[in-house]
Amino acid sequence: MKKLVVACALALSGTASATPWLDTSDNSLRQSLQTLAQAGVLTGPVNTYPIMWKNIAIDLNQLDINTLSPELRFAALHLSAALAANRAQQTSGLKLKLNSAPSPAQNFGEDYFEKAAATFFSEYQDDRWAGRLQVSQRRTEEGSQEQDTVYDGSYLAAIMGNWVLSFDQNSQWWGPGQQSSLLLSNNARPLPSVRLSRHSWRADQRPWLNWLGPWSISTFVGRGQHNSSIANVKYWGGRATVRPISALELGVSRTVQWGGEGQSNSFSTMWDLISYDRRDEIQADQRAALDLSYHFNAFSLPLTLYAEIADDDNSSGLPDKALQLYGVRTFWGEAQALHSLNLEYSDSYLQCEDSLAPGHCAYQGHWYPEGYRRYGRIIGSGYGADAKVLSSGYVYQLPDGQNWSAQLAYASYYQGLQSDSSWQLKLQHQRPLFSGLLQLQSRFLQKSPLRPELEKSLSVAASWEYRY
């Protein structure tokens, strides 16, 4: 009975719904997921979002929850409750948001892009189809070129055997980074895309591939904004992850910007870029990344060391402009609480080969004036280009649906040979309220003359979501 009460209470804490995947909207669910993966309870790769619910369900169904330690039991019940809520065939709801200033860096689980928004959504799923229509009416910042009405979060997906084909506008997060990700994160609004993903991460049974262990793969073709200097730039991305042993997860990712108004937008041009054929003849900006996570125990603590190295100019196929991210994560807890803590360092301050001074290079590329951005926000790291950032994140979860989190960052920003530093603190609280879910966030930023977006030293945001 006690386990049932805990599971029902935990169902209030997540934002799971009728989708084939777990998306980037809930950091507390991600912490429970990574805690179980770190302990070897979940068997597959977990550093690619969206991540399919099918994989999580198979591992949880094979689990004897009574054999787990209290903190792992907490995480398993949290995911089980979210999974039970996700099995609903149809879900609708609304979400209201207020934001005193745009968040300069969007971390996992955040989408505070505008001053205010009212979002209405309805979704449906069965064994073969799933879809969600989500409409947001927004109040944007003065002078913004973005639309007041957007369909971010909408999708239509078909499940075909072990593959999922979707037409969507969903955020992605590629890599093990907790505060940031170098190639794809939810720092910018999602691209309208066509996506193909493996549904199950089960290992290939053929002997010459079985040694790779559980694996996943995802690829997409997306379109950029219509009002950029070169309108409707095309994006291709692909990512593969493997978990050859329980302690190790490896990932490789690649993205390409090409085409747009006045350029070749054909699939043959896209294939030439993906295969590195005729790469010197096609105007395109390319990026790639390698990442790993390694789980072990030390000092009586479960630890995960993780790293991501991204090549910001992948046209040659060899890394020559390396963005870097390194971190460590741990967790602890008891039957009624789960704590997770991480420390992370990222570096996007590069020296370009055609410039005497370093900087103004990362995420910029050669062919597209807006660079690797959507409506001014970098699609990769939320801390932007020309920054070295040491950050820490802490999440505290309770079984009644409440959680508390804090993120502290010390950022060094560069402009040529000039530099400046800024302390940044972000506090967030989540709790059930009026049969919905309330989130409150406050941000304290030390102003930096090199980053005009840090003009607001104090800002607050709030959202409330109700499902029926």
N, C-alpha and C positions, 0 to 999 in steps of 0.2 A: 504494500500500500504506500509506504514511504517513497519508493521509487516512482510510483505512478504520480503522486502529488508533485514531486520534483519535476518530472517530465512535463506535466501539464503547466506548471509555472514557467518552465523554460520555454514552452511554446510561445509565450508572450514576448520573449526577448529577441526573437529573430524576425527577419523580414522575408522569410521563405514564402513561396507561393507556388502556383501551378506552372512550373517551368521545368524543362528537361535538365537545367543546370543551376548551379549555385553561382551567383554573379558577384560583382565587386561592391555591392551596396552595404554589406554588413561585416565590419571588422571583427566583432565578437565571435561570429560563426567561423570566420577564418582562423581565429586564434584557437578555438576548439578543434577545428580540422587539423591545423598544423601540430597541435599538441599530440593528437592521436597518431599522426604520421611520424612525428619525432620519436614516439614510443614504439613504433612498429605495428601498431594496431591497425592502421590503414596501410595497405600494401603497395599502393601505386604512387605515381608522381603527382604532387599537389601544388606545383608552382606555376600553373597556367590557369588563368581565369578568363571566361567562365569555365567551371569544372563540372563534369557531368554527375548528376545525382546517382545514376545507375551504379557507378563504381563505389560510392560511399555506401549505398544500400546493401550491396553484396557483402562487403566487409562487415558491416554492422549486423547483418542477419546471421553471420557465422560466429558472432562474438558471444561468449559467456560473460555477461557483465559482472557476475559475482566474483570473477577471478581478477578483476582490475583493482588497482589501487584507488583510493578515494578521489584523487584529482582526475584520473583518467575516466572513472565512472561518471564524474560530473560532465566532462567533455563529451562522452559517448551519449549520455542522456540529452544533452543540449542538441547534438546533431540528430539524434533519433526523433526528438520532438519537432525539429524543423523539417525533417523528412516526412513525418506524419502529416504536418500541415501542407507540405508540398503535394501530397497525393490527392488533394481536392481537385475535382475535375474542372471547376470554374471558380474564379475569384475576381472580385471587383473591389475598388477602393478609391480613396483620395488621399492626397498629401499636400499639406500647406507648409510653405517655407518663408521665413523672414531672415534678412541678412543685412547688417549695417554696412558692410563693405565686403567686396569679393575676397575670398581667401587667396593669398598670393601663391600658396602651394597646396594643392589638393592631395591629401593622403588617401590611403585605401579606405573605402567606405564613405567618402565625402563627395558631394556634388553641389557645393555652394557657389554657383556661377553668377547668380543674379541677385538683385535687391529683394525680390519677392516672387513667389510663384504659387500657383494653384494647379495641381496635377490630378487628372482623373485617368483611371486605367481599368481595363477589364481583360482577363486572360482565360484561356481554355486549353485543356490538354486531354488527349487520350493516348492509346498505345502507339499511334502512328503520327499524330499531328499535335502541334502546340502553337498557340499564337497569343499575342498581347498587343492591344491597342492602347497607347499611352499618349495623352495630349496634355501639354503644359502651357498655360497662359502665364507669361512672365512680365516682370517689370525689370528692364535691364538698366545698366549704368548710362548716364547721359553721354551721348556721342557714340554709343555702341553700334556696330554694324550688324549685330545679331538679330534674329527674328524674335518677335514677341510671342509667337506660337510655334512650338517645336514638338517633335515626336520622338525625342530621345527615350530609349527604353522599349520601343515597340519592336516586334519581331513576328515572323511567321516561319515555323520550323517543321521539317518533315523528317521522321525517323525511318531510315531505310537500312534494315539489317543492323550492322555495326557502325553505321555512319549517320550523322545528323547534318542535314543541309538547311541553312537558315538564311533568310533575308532580314537583316536586323540593323538596329542602330543602338548597339549595346557597348558599354565600356569593356576594355580588356586590360589585364594586368599580367605581363609576362616577366617571370623571374622571381627569385626568392626575397627581394628587398621588402622590408616591412614599412619603411617610411617613403621610399621612392623606388622607381624602376627606370632603367636607362633607356629602354627601347619603346615599350608601350605601357602606359599607366592610365589612370583616370584623371590626370591633371587637366586634360582638355576634354571638351565634349566629344562623344563618340562619333565615328565616321559611319555614314550609311554604307552597308557592306553586304556582300554575299559571302557566306562562310561555310566551310566544310570541316567537320571535326569527327574524330573517332569517338564512338559512343562508349565503348568499354576499354579500360586500360589493361585487360588481361594479357598475359605474355603470349607470344607466338609459340605454337607447339612444334614448329619445325626446328630440328636440332641446331641448325646453323644460325638461327635467330633467337632461340630460347634463352641464350645466355644474357640477352639484353634485359630480361625481366619484364615487368609491366611497363607499358609504354603508351604514350598518347601523341597525337599529331593534330594540328589545326592550321588551316590556311584561309585567307580571305582576300577579296578584291573590294576596295572601297573608293569613295569619291570625296574629294575635298570641297571646300566652300565655293559657291558660285560667284562671289564678288571679290576674289583675290586678283592679284595682278595677272596671273595666268589662271583663268577660271577652270573649275572642275578638274583639278589635278587628280590623277589616279594613284591609288596606293595598292601595293600587294604586300602581304605579309605571310610568313610561314614559320611555324615553331614545332619542334619535336622534343620530347622529353622521355627519358628512360630511367628505370630504377633497377640496375643490375643486381644490387644487394640491398638489404633493408636499410643499411646505414647511409646509402649514397643515392642522390638524385642528380642527373645531368641534363642540361637543356641547351639547345642551339636555336637561335632565332635570326630572322632576316626580314628587313622591310625595304621596299623600293618605292620611290616617288617618280612617276613618269607621266607623259602625256599631258592632257589638258587642252584648252582651246588653242588651235593652231598647231598642235603637235600630233604625232601618231598615237592613236589610242587602241590599236588593234591587239588581239590576243597573241599574235605572232611576235609583235614587238615586246610584249610582256614576257613571253617565253624566252626570247633572246636575252633579256635582262636576267631572268632567273637562272638560266644556264650559262651565264657569262659569255654568250656568243654575241659578237658585234658590239661589245660593251663600249668600245671607243667611238662608235658611230652614233649612239643614241643618247639624247639629252636626258639624263636621269640622275637622281641622287639616291645612293644606296647605303644601308647600314646593316650591321650584323652584331650578334652578341653570343657569348658563351657564358653559362652560369652553372653553379654546382651548390649543393647543400650536403653537409656531412654531419651525421648524428652520432653522438657518443656521450659517455658519462665521465665527469671529472669533478673532484671536490664535492662528491655526493650530490651533484646536480646534473640533470639531463641538459646537454648543450647541443646546439646546432651551429656550426660554422658555415657561412655562406658567402658567395662571391659572384659578381657579374662583371665581365669585361666586354665593352661594346666598342666596335670599330665604327667611327663616325664617318668614314669615307671608304666604303667597301667596294668601290668600282674595280679595284685591282684584284680582289679576292684574297688579299693578304692584309692583316691588320697593320695600320700605320697611324691611326689617330685613336688612341685608346681612352675611352671614358671608363671610370672605375667605380665599383661599389663593393664594400666588404662589411660583414656584420656577424654578430653572434646573438643567439636567442636562447632563452631558458624559460622554464615554467615550474610552478609549484602550487600546492593548494591542499584542500581537504574536501570532504563530502559536500560542503555547503558553499564552496568558493573556489575559483580558479584564478591564479595570477600568471601573467606572462610579462616578460621583460626582454628588451633587446637594446643593443648598441650598434650603431651603423655609421659608416663613413662613405661619402661619395665625392667624386672629383670630376668636374666637367670643364676644367681650365686647360685648354689645349694650345699648342704651338702649331700654327699653320705653316706649311712649307713655303707658301708664297707671300709671307708677311714677316717683317722684321720684328714686330712686337707680338707677343702671345695674346690670345683671347679673340673674341668676336669670330669664333670659328665653329664651336660645337653647335650642332643642330642647324647649321646655316646652309651647308651645301653650296653647289655651284650654279644651279639652273633656276631655282625658284626663290624669288625675293623674300617671300614670307618665311622661308626655311621650313623646318620640320614642325609646323605649327598649325593649329586650327583656331581661328578667331583670336590670334595673338598669343595663345597659350601653347607651350611646348607639349607635344604628344608624348615625349619621354619624361625625363626627370622634372618633378614639380619645383625643384630648386633652380631650374633653368641652366643656361650656359654660363661659363666663367664663374663657377662657384665651387668652393670646397666646404663641405658641410659635415659636421659631427653631430649626430642626433641620437636620441634615446626615446623609446616608447614603452609605456606601461599600461596594461589593461587588467582591471579587476572586475570579475563577473560574479554575480550572485544568482541563486536559483529562483528568485521572485521576478526575474526579468530585468533587474537593474544591472547596469555596469558603469564603471568609471574608468576614464582613460586620461593619460597625460603624455604630451610629447614636448621634449625640450631639445632645441637645436642651437648650435653655434655655427653661424655661416660666415665664411670669408668670401667677399665678392671682389671681382677684379674688373678693371677697365684699362686694357693695355698693361702698363706696369704699375698703375695705381691700384690700391686695395683698401678695403674697408671691411668691418666686421659688424655682425648684428646678432643679438640674442633673440630667440623666438620661443614662446611658450604657448602651447595649445592645451586647453582643458575641455573635457567633454563628459556629459552625463546622459544616460539613457534610462528611461523607466516607463512602465505601463501607465497610461492616464486616459480615463474616460473610454475604456475598451479599445484604445489605440496605443500608439507608441510615440513617446515624446523624446526628442533629442535636443539638448542644449549645448552650445559650444561658445567658448570665449577664447580670444587670441590676444596675446601681448607681444608686440613687436618693437624692437629697438630700431629706430629710423636709420636708414643708410642713404647717403647722397648718391651712391652709385645705383640704387634701386628705387626709382620713384614710386613703384607699386607698394612700397612699405610706408607710405605716407600716413596711414592710420595706425597709431601706436596701440590703440585698443579697439577691438571690434567684437561683436557678438552675433550669434546666429541661432536659429531655432527651427525645428520642424516637428510636425505631428502627422502621423499616418494612421489611417483607419481602414480596415478591410472588412468586407462582408460577403 
